[in-house]
Amino acid sequence: MCLTAWGVGVVLAIILYYLIPIQAIHTMQIKSVAPFSNNADLAQSNSLHRVAKLFVHNISVGFLIGIGGFMTAGSLSIIILAYNGFIASSTIINAVLAHKNGAYLINHLLWHGVFEMSALIWLGAVGLTGFYAWKQFIQSRPVILNDYFSIKKIFLPVVLLVIAAIIEGR
């Protein structure tokens, strides 16, 4: 379901690309959607500082997807993942329209994106378990949070977000 939501965002970005006249796209200012990428202070800071800032941003989004999704019976997870897919696809489309080469896409988007998106989709799956917890609550059955949240379920996504931040911050 999480991958489907992300895919919906991708499809929406592609559809929007075909709906906007090509001249309008070429006149748009292409900006990076990476957090802090346009921040001059961060660009001049050391690598460790960039990695820490990127990790804090990524883990905040991840916990919003996981915990926020859990609290909203999974709906927030779906919305954020669809938005993330839309933004990622729009960034790739804009980079291609700006005649960026394949090395640019790999170095700036895809290389860290594999780890980041895997972690966010994993945390989205944790957020979707909120649907079942709310269902138990509504049916007046006991809800045991350990069945839904555990260190084992969030450890690997956090590690993947650390790896993504290291790659993106270099």
N, C-alpha and C positions, 0 to 999 in steps of 0.2 A: 504494500500500500504506500509506503514512504517513497520508494523508487518511482512508483506511478505518479505520485504528487509532484516529485521533482521533474519527471518527464512531461507532465502537463505544463509546467513552467517553461520548459524547453520548447515545446510545441507552440505555446503562446508567443514566445519571442520570435520564432520563425514566421508565424502567421503575421505578426506585427511588421516584421521586416518586409514582407510582400505587400502589405497594405499601405505602407508609407512610400510615397514616390522617391525614387532613387536620388533625385536632385536634392531633396530635403535631407536625406541621410548624409550626403556628402558635405552639406553645409553645416551639419551639427558639429559642435566641439566634442571631440572624443576624450573622455576622462576615464581614468581607471576607477573601478569600483572597489579596489582593494582598500581595506581600512588603512588610513594614515599614509597612503601612497602619495598624496598631494601635500602632506604636512612637511614643510621645509625643515622644522626642527628634528623630526624623526628621520628624515632622509640624511641629515648630517650627523645623527647620533651613531653610537657604536652598534655593532651587530647584535650584541647581547640585549641591549635596550630595545631594538626593533623586534627581536624574537619575543621578548617578554610582552611588549605591547600587543603584538599580533596574537600571542597565545591567550592573553586576557580577553581580547575581543572574540576570538574563536570559541573559547570555553564559555563565555557569556552567551553567545548565540546557541551553543550546544546545550547548555543548561536551560535556556529559554525554550528550546525545542523539546527537551526531555521533560523537565519539571512543569513548564507551562502547558505542554501537550497533555501531560498526565492530569493536571488540574482541570483542563477543559475537555476531557474525554477524547483527546487526540486531535481535536479540531485545530488548535494552534500549531501543532506539529505539521499538519497537512498544509496550512496556509503559509508558514514560514518556508517549508521545503519547496513549495511551488514558486514562491517569490525568489528563493535562492536559485532555482533552476532557470527562472526567467532572467535574472541578473547575470548569471554565468554565461548563458547563451547569448544574451545581448552584448556582453563584453567580447566574446569570441567573434560575433558577427561584425561588431565595430572594428575590431583589430584586423579582420580580413578586409573590410572596406577601406581601412587606412593603409592597405598594402603592407601589412606586417608579414614577415616571413614565418615559416614553420618553426624556426628556432625561437623566435620571440614568443609564439604561442606556447611552446613546450616549456621554456624557461620561466615565463611570467604567469602562466595560467594552469597548464595541465599538470606539470610536475608536482606541485604542492596540492593541486585541486583533487587529485586522486585520493590522497590521505584525508584531506579536509571533508570532502563529500562523503566518503565512506563512514567517517566518524559521525557526521551530522545525520546521515540516514540511519545509522545504528541507534543514535540517541532519539531519533524520531520514532523508531520502533518501540523504544522504552516509553515514549510519550503516548503512543497509541494504546499501551496497556491500561491507561487511565480509563478507557471506555469500559473495560471489564471490571475495574474497581468500582466505578460509578454504578455499573449495573448491579453488582453485589450489594452496594450500599442502598440503592433504591429498592431492592428486593428484601431489605432488612436482614441480610446475611452478614456475618462478620467479615470485615475487610482487613486482611493482614498485609501491611505494606511490604514486609520482607518478601512476599511472593512476587512483588512487582519491582521493587528497588533492591539492588544489592551491589556491593563493590564489584563483584564479578561482571555485572552487566554494564558498568560504566568505566571499568579500568581500561579496557582496550580502546574504546573511543577517545579517552583522554590521552593515551599514549599516541594515538594517531594524530590528534590535534597538536601535540608537542612536536611530532615529526613534521607536520605541515607548517608550523610556525618557524621551525628551524630552516626549512627549505625556502619558505617565502621571505624570511628575514635576512637571508644571506646577501 
